[in-house]
Amino acid sequence: MACRPLKIIADQSGISLLLILIMVAVIGLSAAVAGSTWQTIMQRSREAELLFRGDQYRRAIKSYVDAKQGGQFPMELEHLLKDPRFPDNKRHIRQLYRDPMTGDEFEPIRAGGATIGPIKGVRSTSKKKPFKQDGFAKEYENFAGADTYQAWEFVYEPPKSTRATTQPGGTTPPGGMNQPGGTNQPGGTNQPGGATPPFGSALPGRASKPSNQGFQRPRQ
C-alpha cells in the first residue's frame, strides 16, 4: 500500500515535466514567429527607405546635370553635396545617404559600366530578395520582379533631343537647287537624259536649223 502514493507522485511528476516541455516548445515557436515577423517588418522599412534615398540621388544627379549648360554628370558623389563648378556652396542633395540595407555607402553607377568616370546613378550592394515586386513609379518600372536589391539601379537618363535632319534622296540641297537625275541645275538648265540643254540648243547628234520665227525685217 505504501508504494501506491509514490507511483501517483511519479505519474504527476511525469505529467508536469511533459507540460513544461510543451510550454517551452510553444514559447520557442512563438519567439521564432515573432522574430521572423520583426525581421520582415524591419526589412520592409529599410526597403521603403532604400526607395526614398535612391530617388534622392537620382534627383540630385538630374539637378547637377541641369544646373549648367553642357549636361555634365558628377565625377564623385561628393560633388552632389558641393558642386565644384560654382564658386558658392551649391548643393544638389541634403546629405550623402548610406545604403539602408547594408549600412555602407551606395555603390556608384558610372557611364558605360566603367570603374571611373561620370556617375549616372547609385545602387545597393544587398543580395537580399525584395518584398516589393510590382507597383513601382514610372521611373522605376524596371524594378519589377528583381531578384536582389542590387538590381534596383537609381539612374538618371537625360531625355534624348530630337533634331530635324535632312537625309539624302529626295531632299532639296541648300539654295533650292535639285540633284542630278532629270532635275534642275543652277541657272534653270537641265541635265542630260531627255532634258533640254542651256539656251534651247539641241543635244549632240541632233543638229537643229535656225528658225526665223519671232524675228522681223527692218523697215526700208
C-alpha positions in Angstrom: 0.0 0.0 0.0 2.9 2.3 0.7 4.1 2.1 -3.0 0.9 3.4 -4.4 1.3 7.0 -3.2 4.8 7.0 -4.7 3.5 5.8 -8.0 0.9 8.6 -8.1 3.6 11.2 -7.3 5.8 9.8 -10.1 2.9 10.0 -12.6 2.2 13.6 -11.6 5.9 14.5 -12.0 5.9 13.0 -15.5 2.8 14.9 -16.5 4.3 18.1 -15.1 7.5 17.6 -17.0 5.6 17.0 -20.2 3.6 20.1 -19.7 6.7 22.1 -19.1 8.3 20.7 -22.3 5.1 21.6 -24.3 5.2 25.2 -22.8 8.8 25.6 -23.7 8.2 24.4 -27.3 5.2 26.8 -27.6 7.2 29.7 -26.3 10.1 28.9 -28.6 7.8 28.7 -31.6 6.1 32.0 -30.6 9.5 33.6 -30.3 10.6 32.3 -33.7 7.4 33.6 -35.3 7.8 36.9 -33.5 11.4 37.2 -34.6 10.6 36.4 -38.2 7.8 38.9 -38.2 10.0 41.5 -36.7 12.7 40.9 -39.3 10.1 41.2 -42.0 8.9 44.5 -40.6 12.4 45.8 -40.4 13.3 44.7 -43.9 10.2 46.3 -45.3 11.0 49.5 -43.5 14.6 49.5 -44.9 13.2 48.7 -48.3 11.0 51.8 -48.3 13.9 53.9 -47.1 16.0 52.5 -49.9 13.5 53.6 -52.5 13.4 57.1 -50.9 17.2 57.5 -50.6 17.9 56.1 -54.1 15.4 58.5 -55.6 17.1 61.4 -53.8 20.3 60.5 -55.5 18.7 60.3 -58.9 17.0 63.6 -58.4 20.3 65.1 -57.3 22.1 63.9 -60.3 19.4 65.4 -62.5 19.8 68.7 -60.7 23.6 68.5 -61.2 23.2 67.9 -65.0 20.6 70.6 -65.5 22.5 73.2 -63.4 25.0 74.1 -66.1 24.9 74.0 -69.9 26.6 71.0 -71.3 24.9 68.3 -69.3 27.9 67.1 -67.3 27.5 64.3 -64.8 29.3 64.4 -61.4 32.6 62.6 -61.2 32.1 61.9 -57.5 29.1 61.6 -55.2 30.6 64.4 -53.0 30.1 66.8 -55.9 26.4 66.5 -55.3 27.0 67.9 -51.8 29.3 70.7 -53.1 29.3 71.4 -56.8 32.9 72.3 -57.8 31.7 74.1 -60.9 30.3 77.0 -58.8 32.2 79.3 -56.5 29.5 79.4 -53.9 28.4 76.3 -51.9 25.8 75.0 -54.3 24.4 71.6 -53.3 22.0 69.2 -55.0 21.3 66.8 -52.1 20.8 67.4 -48.4 23.3 64.7 -47.4 25.2 61.7 -48.7 22.8 59.0 -47.6 24.0 55.5 -46.8 22.6 52.2 -48.1 19.8 51.4 -45.5 20.0 47.7 -46.4 23.7 47.3 -45.6 24.6 50.4 -43.7 27.5 51.0 -46.1 27.9 53.7 -48.8 25.9 53.3 -52.0 27.7 51.8 -55.0 28.0 54.4 -57.8 26.9 53.5 -61.3 29.3 55.1 -63.8 28.7 55.7 -67.5 29.5 52.7 -69.6 29.9 50.4 -66.6 33.4 51.7 -66.0 35.2 51.8 -62.7 36.0 55.5 -63.1 34.1 58.2 -65.0 30.9 60.2 -64.7 28.3 58.9 -62.2 24.8 58.4 -63.6 23.2 56.7 -60.6 23.6 54.5 -57.5 22.5 51.1 -56.2 22.6 49.0 -53.1 25.0 46.1 -52.7 22.5 43.9 -50.8 21.8 40.4 -52.3 18.5 40.0 -50.4 15.3 39.4 -52.3 13.0 42.4 -52.2 9.5 42.1 -50.8 8.2 44.7 -53.3 7.8 43.1 -56.7 5.4 45.5 -58.5 3.6 48.8 -58.3 6.7 51.0 -58.8 6.7 54.5 -60.0 7.2 55.1 -63.7 10.9 55.9 -63.3 11.4 52.5 -61.7 9.1 50.2 -63.6 12.2 48.0 -64.4 12.5 47.1 -60.7 9.5 44.8 -61.0 10.4 41.1 -60.5 14.0 41.9 -59.3 15.8 39.1 -57.5 18.0 41.3 -55.4 18.1 44.9 -54.1 21.3 45.3 -56.1 19.2 45.1 -59.3 17.4 48.3 -58.2 19.5 50.9 -60.1 18.6 54.5 -59.5 19.9 56.0 -62.7 19.2 59.3 -64.3 18.9 59.2 -68.1 18.7 62.7 -69.8 15.9 63.0 -72.4 17.2 62.5 -76.0 17.0 65.6 -78.0 15.5 65.2 -81.5 16.9 67.4 -84.3 15.2 67.6 -87.8 17.9 66.3 -90.1 17.6 66.1 -93.8 18.7 62.8 -95.4 19.9 62.3 -99.0 17.4 61.1 -101.5 14.5 63.3 -102.4 15.6 66.2 -100.4 16.5 69.7 -101.6 20.1 70.9 -101.1 20.8 74.5 -99.9 19.9 77.2 -102.4 16.8 75.4 -103.6 18.8 73.5 -106.3 17.9 69.9 -107.1 20.2 67.0 -107.5 21.2 65.3 -110.9 18.9 62.8 -112.5 16.4 64.7 -114.5 16.2 67.6 -112.0 17.1 71.2 -112.5 20.6 72.7 -112.0 21.6 76.3 -111.3 20.5 78.7 -113.9 17.3 76.9 -114.8 19.1 74.4 -117.1 18.5 70.7 -117.2 20.8 67.7 -117.3 21.2 65.0 -120.0 18.6 62.3 -120.2 15.8 63.8 -122.3 16.2 67.3 -120.9 16.9 70.5 -122.8 20.4 71.9 -122.6 21.0 75.6 -121.9 19.5 78.3 -124.2 17.4 75.8 -126.2 20.3 74.3 -128.1 20.0 70.7 -129.2 21.9 67.8 -127.8 24.9 66.5 -129.7 23.9 64.3 -132.6 20.6 66.2 -133.1 21.5 69.4 -135.1 18.8 71.9 -135.4 18.3 74.6 -138.1 18.0 78.2 -137.2 14.4 79.5 -137.1 13.2 82.9 -138.2 10.1 82.7 -136.1 9.8 85.7 -133.9 12.2 87.9 -136.0 11.1 90.8 -138.3 13.0 92.6 -141.1 13.7 96.2 -140.5 11.5 98.6 -142.5 13.1 100.2 -145.5 
